[in-house]
Amino acid sequence: MKVIFLDIDGVLNSRAYDRKRNRNEQTDIDETRLPLVKEIIERTGAEIVLSSTWREHWSQDISKCDSDGEY
């Protein structure tokens, strides 16, 4: 099994993105980077393990997610 240990900060967001993002919307992830992660997953068949503190907001059961996890 191939596994990608993903830390969201610095991978799907950055200081440069943080300076230009819309603070009136929940845009904590630079969505232009998502296709790159998707391509890696599709080419390798890897599973993602969130090694970020973002994992505390997420569950496969969406009713257990907070607003950050739903995003």
ABEGO torsion letter per residue (X at the ends): XBBBBBBABGAABBAAAAAABBAABBBABBAAAAAAAAAAAAAAGBBBBBABAAAAABBABAAABBAAAAX
